[in-house]
Amino acid sequence: MTLPDLDRDELYRYARHITLPDVGLEGQRHLKSGRVLCVGAGGLGSPLALYLAAAGVGTIGLVDDDVVDESNLQRQLLHGTGDIGRSKLDSALDRLRDVNPHVEVETYHMRLTSANALEILDGYDVVVDGTDNFPTRYLVNDACVLLGTPNVYGSVFRWEGQVSVFATEDGPCYRCLFREPPPPGMVPNCAEGGVLGALPGIIGTMQAMETIKLLLGAGKSLAGRLMIFDALDMSWREVALRRNPSCPVCGDDPTQTELIDYEVFCGVKPDPSAAARPVDHEAAMADSFEEVAPNKVEVLLGEERPPFLLDVREPWEWAVSNLSDYGARLIPLGELGDRISEIPTDRPVVVYCRSGQRSRTGARRLLDAGRREVRSMRGGLQGWSEQVDHTMRVI
């Protein structure tokens, strides 16, 4: 392949790279010819994109459909206070152009889905996963395996981070490590569980390093190795990984050869095929709960027998925004088992949280305790702010 030349300004800008024996002029030209897709322009995507741009990676793709929120700024350094309310991609584009005007940035203002993933990922040399949810992680992995594109994986939670490289020619994929997703709500995302702001900087920078090494063909990549970082102990652990010959995606005889509905796979939404199966409605009502949209909850609150609103978030979240005007009561999820007696039994209960994950867990615990007429508000207060009260500020 013919590598692009570097002009005088680029030679000066990348001088410290070119001086390195493992990079040199040819390596820097390889970086300039490189095409990297970053899925997510948030906590991990911020240091990742900044360092890739600064390094002179010629084309950087960004996929994100979110807007900048003030609560992002504690860790998402692509964006600033003046960007609140803007598209993250518009903010990122301005910042990356300022970092390095020699780099081309391609933006995709959309969610990555099974319908568009293969088209978007195709043509990139490396795909970097900067997401914070399981459906997209599995989607990115499977699309990378199908396309034969390396997947630089990173994740953060509270004080711990992980980084690896999946979907290389002989290496394992994410499915080899986590064949099945955890039950919905068991592993909170950053908004639900929190994350120390500097941690995505460490993990995202590691992802940038692995990406640059892959483009250069330098050093030993993390393919076949999972690095786990504990920020509290300031320690790293390395776990050896091997490709699973029976992996449904990258195994010797893969059983999944196309993309699927990953929200169904991860249990985020119900399997539509289940509707065709015979159902014992009486047993189902006793063993399941309905998820209701916020605008429907508003309608229910106006009925003769309105539901009791149970908020299972933390007290500091309640202090920012809540539904106390509708009679909501706060019982944090961790205290729910000891305080179920505080919940009325003479009317239905609607459990809510920030985004709908903890409320599902709370509804399940109420059912297990023998309560009936239990519902979970789909989308939580985020959904309420979108459908009912646009002035509500949700952390």
QUIRA-V465640 format. One record per residue. N is the residue number from 1. RES is the residue in three letters. OMEGA is omega in degrees with one decimal (* if undefined). Layout:
N	RES	OMEGA
N	RES	OMEGA
//
This chain:
1	MET	178.9
2	THR	-178.2
3	LEU	179.5
4	PRO	176.6
5	ASP	175.4
6	LEU	177.6
7	ASP	-174.5
8	ARG	179.6
9	ASP	179.5
10	GLU	177.4
11	LEU	179.7
12	TYR	-177.8
13	ARG	-174.0
14	TYR	-174.7
15	ALA	-177.9
16	ARG	172.4
17	HIS	-173.9
18	ILE	178.3
19	THR	-178.1
20	LEU	179.7
21	PRO	-176.9
22	ASP	176.8
23	VAL	178.9
24	GLY	-178.9
25	LEU	-178.4
26	GLU	178.6
27	GLY	179.1
28	GLN	175.7
29	ARG	174.3
30	HIS	177.9
31	LEU	-179.5
32	LYS	179.4
33	SER	-174.6
34	GLY	176.9
35	ARG	-176.4
36	VAL	176.7
37	LEU	175.9
38	CYS	178.5
39	VAL	-177.3
40	GLY	178.4
41	ALA	-177.6
42	GLY	-174.7
43	GLY	177.7
44	LEU	-178.1
45	GLY	-177.8
46	SER	178.4
47	PRO	179.2
48	LEU	-177.5
49	ALA	-179.9
50	LEU	-178.2
51	TYR	175.7
52	LEU	178.4
53	ALA	180.0
54	ALA	-178.7
55	ALA	179.1
56	GLY	173.4
57	VAL	-166.3
58	GLY	-178.7
59	THR	178.8
60	ILE	175.6
61	GLY	178.5
62	LEU	176.1
63	VAL	177.5
64	ASP	179.1
65	ASP	-173.3
66	ASP	173.7
67	VAL	-177.7
68	VAL	176.1
69	ASP	-177.3
70	GLU	-179.9
71	SER	176.9
72	ASN	-164.0
73	LEU	178.0
74	GLN	-176.7
75	ARG	-173.5
76	GLN	-168.6
77	LEU	170.0
78	LEU	-169.9
79	HIS	178.9
80	GLY	-177.8
81	THR	179.6
82	GLY	-179.2
83	ASP	-177.4
84	ILE	-178.1
85	GLY	178.1
86	ARG	169.4
87	SER	177.7
88	LYS	-178.7
89	LEU	175.9
90	ASP	177.6
91	SER	-179.6
92	ALA	-179.4
93	LEU	178.8
94	ASP	-177.5
95	ARG	-177.3
96	LEU	175.7
97	ARG	177.5
98	ASP	178.6
99	VAL	-177.4
100	ASN	-179.3
101	PRO	179.7
102	HIS	-175.6
103	VAL	175.4
104	GLU	179.9
105	VAL	177.4
106	GLU	-175.6
107	THR	178.7
108	TYR	-177.4
109	HIS	-176.4
110	MET	170.2
111	ARG	173.4
112	LEU	-178.0
113	THR	177.2
114	SER	-178.3
115	ALA	-175.1
116	ASN	-170.8
117	ALA	-176.4
118	LEU	179.1
119	GLU	-178.7
120	ILE	-176.0
121	LEU	-175.5
122	ASP	177.6
123	GLY	176.2
124	TYR	-179.5
125	ASP	-179.0
126	VAL	173.7
127	VAL	-179.0
128	VAL	-176.8
129	ASP	176.7
130	GLY	-174.9
131	THR	-179.7
132	ASP	179.1
133	ASN	-173.2
134	PHE	179.9
135	PRO	-178.7
136	THR	177.1
137	ARG	178.8
138	TYR	178.2
139	LEU	179.8
140	VAL	-180.0
141	ASN	-174.5
142	ASP	177.7
143	ALA	178.6
144	CYS	178.2
145	VAL	-178.8
146	LEU	-178.6
147	LEU	-176.5
148	GLY	-177.2
149	THR	178.4
150	PRO	-178.2
151	ASN	177.6
152	VAL	-171.7
153	TYR	172.1
154	GLY	174.8
155	SER	179.0
156	VAL	176.0
157	PHE	179.7
158	ARG	-177.8
159	TRP	-174.8
160	GLU	176.3
161	GLY	177.8
162	GLN	176.3
163	VAL	177.7
164	SER	175.3
165	VAL	-178.0
166	PHE	171.2
167	ALA	169.7
168	THR	-171.6
169	GLU	-176.6
170	ASP	-174.0
171	GLY	177.8
172	PRO	172.0
173	CYS	-178.3
174	TYR	179.6
175	ARG	177.2
176	CYS	179.8
177	LEU	-179.0
178	PHE	-176.3
179	ARG	179.9
180	GLU	177.4
181	PRO	175.0
182	PRO	177.0
183	PRO	-179.9
184	PRO	177.6
185	GLY	-178.5
186	MET	179.6
187	VAL	-178.8
188	PRO	171.8
189	ASN	-176.1
190	CYS	-178.9
191	ALA	-178.0
192	GLU	-172.6
193	GLY	-179.3
194	GLY	175.6
195	VAL	175.3
196	LEU	-170.1
197	GLY	-177.5
198	ALA	-175.7
199	LEU	175.8
200	PRO	176.0
201	GLY	179.3
202	ILE	-176.2
203	ILE	178.3
204	GLY	176.9
205	THR	174.8
206	MET	177.3
207	GLN	177.3
208	ALA	179.1
209	MET	179.6
210	GLU	178.9
211	THR	-180.0
212	ILE	177.7
213	LYS	178.7
214	LEU	179.8
215	LEU	-179.9
216	LEU	-171.5
217	GLY	-175.2
218	ALA	172.4
219	GLY	-179.2
220	LYS	-177.6
221	SER	177.8
222	LEU	174.1
223	ALA	-177.6
224	GLY	178.9
225	ARG	174.2
226	LEU	177.5
227	MET	-179.3
228	ILE	-175.6
229	PHE	175.8
230	ASP	-175.5
231	ALA	179.4
232	LEU	178.8
233	ASP	-172.9
234	MET	-176.9
235	SER	176.4
236	TRP	170.1
237	ARG	178.2
238	GLU	178.8
239	VAL	178.7
240	ALA	179.7
241	LEU	175.0
242	ARG	176.4
243	ARG	179.2
244	ASN	-178.5
245	PRO	-179.9
246	SER	178.2
247	CYS	-176.8
248	PRO	-176.7
249	VAL	-175.9
250	CYS	-177.1
251	GLY	-178.4
252	ASP	178.2
253	ASP	-174.5
254	PRO	178.2
255	THR	176.6
256	GLN	-175.6
257	THR	175.8
258	GLU	-179.9
259	LEU	-176.3
260	ILE	174.5
261	ASP	-172.0
262	TYR	174.4
263	GLU	173.6
264	VAL	-178.8
265	PHE	-178.2
266	CYS	176.7
267	GLY	180.0
268	VAL	174.9
269	LYS	-175.3
270	PRO	176.9
271	ASP	-178.2
272	PRO	179.8
273	SER	-179.8
274	ALA	-179.2
275	ALA	-177.9
276	ALA	-177.0
277	ARG	176.5
278	PRO	-176.6
279	VAL	170.3
280	ASP	-170.9
281	HIS	179.9
282	GLU	179.0
283	ALA	-179.3
284	ALA	179.8
285	MET	-178.6
286	ALA	-172.4
287	ASP	-177.9
288	SER	178.3
289	PHE	179.7
290	GLU	171.7
291	GLU	-175.8
292	VAL	179.4
293	ALA	-179.8
294	PRO	-179.2
295	ASN	175.0
296	LYS	176.1
297	VAL	178.2
298	GLU	177.9
299	VAL	-179.6
300	LEU	-179.3
301	LEU	178.6
302	GLY	-178.5
303	GLU	-176.4
304	GLU	178.9
305	ARG	-174.2
306	PRO	179.3
307	PRO	171.4
308	PHE	-179.0
309	LEU	-179.2
310	LEU	179.3
311	ASP	-176.2
312	VAL	177.3
313	ARG	178.2
314	GLU	-177.2
315	PRO	-178.9
316	TRP	176.3
317	GLU	177.7
318	TRP	-177.8
319	ALA	179.6
320	VAL	-178.0
321	SER	179.3
322	ASN	179.1
323	LEU	-179.0
324	SER	177.4
325	ASP	178.9
326	TYR	178.0
327	GLY	-178.7
328	ALA	177.4
329	ARG	-179.2
330	LEU	167.4
331	ILE	-177.7
332	PRO	-174.8
333	LEU	-178.6
334	GLY	-179.8
335	GLU	-170.5
336	LEU	-177.3
337	GLY	-178.3
338	ASP	-173.1
339	ARG	-179.3
340	ILE	-178.7
341	SER	179.4
342	GLU	-176.8
343	ILE	-178.2
344	PRO	178.9
345	THR	-174.7
346	ASP	177.7
347	ARG	-179.1
348	PRO	178.8
349	VAL	170.8
350	VAL	-179.8
351	VAL	176.7
352	TYR	176.5
353	CYS	-179.6
354	ARG	-173.0
355	SER	175.4
356	GLY	-179.5
357	GLN	-178.6
358	ARG	-179.3
359	SER	176.3
360	ARG	177.5
361	THR	178.9
362	GLY	178.8
363	ALA	178.6
364	ARG	-179.8
365	ARG	177.1
366	LEU	177.7
367	LEU	180.0
368	ASP	178.7
369	ALA	176.2
370	GLY	178.1
371	ARG	178.3
372	ARG	-176.4
373	GLU	-179.3
374	VAL	176.7
375	ARG	175.1
376	SER	-179.5
377	MET	-177.4
378	ARG	177.8
379	GLY	175.9
380	GLY	-179.8
381	LEU	173.6
382	GLN	177.5
383	GLY	178.0
384	TRP	-179.4
385	SER	179.4
386	GLU	-172.3
387	GLN	-171.2
388	VAL	-174.4
389	ASP	-176.2
390	HIS	179.3
391	THR	-177.5
392	MET	178.1
393	ARG	-174.0
394	VAL	176.6
395	ILE	*
//
